[in-house]
């Protein structure tokens, strides 16, 4: 299973690949924006999880 960091990287790579492209006559801007927002949210949640693990003294490699 892919790590959260790998998923974030994949979402951002897909957004870069689709940026400025057309699919069936419509721009992919909305899809790119959603991919980036999803990556940003996962990144934020990963940071919160790290903070909570540190507070609870849970090792970080327990992903």
DAJO-V508154 format. One line per field, one symbol per residue. burial: b if it has 9 or more other ideal C-beta (glycine too) atoms within 8 Angstrom, else e. A space follows every 50 residues. Layout:
# DAJO-V508154
burial=???
This chain:
# DAJO-V508154
burial=eeebeebbebbbebbeebbeeeeeeeebeebbbebbebbeebbebbeeeb eebeeeeeeeeee
